[in-house]
Amino acid sequence: MCIVFVCDEDERVIGRHAAGGACPYCGGIVEAMDVEKQWRFCFLPFYFRTKTKFFCSVCSRRLVLQF
């Protein structure tokens, strides 16, 4: 008896646009990237989310918002 679980995660960039502010590390321009994430289990999608990620266009660091 053999059980195989097939899980897959797919990320796709929807769009990029300029965001307000400057990078705290190098002072470069901050860009916002809209990412669509989808998890699949046995080729059936069961999780879907759209998220915005921020990064610096000069030093390519991922920036995290803290409230």
Secondary structure, 3 states (H helix, E strand, C coil): CCCCCCEEEEEEEEEEEEEEEECCCCCCEEEEEEEEEEEEECCEEEEEEEEEEEEECCCCCEECCCC
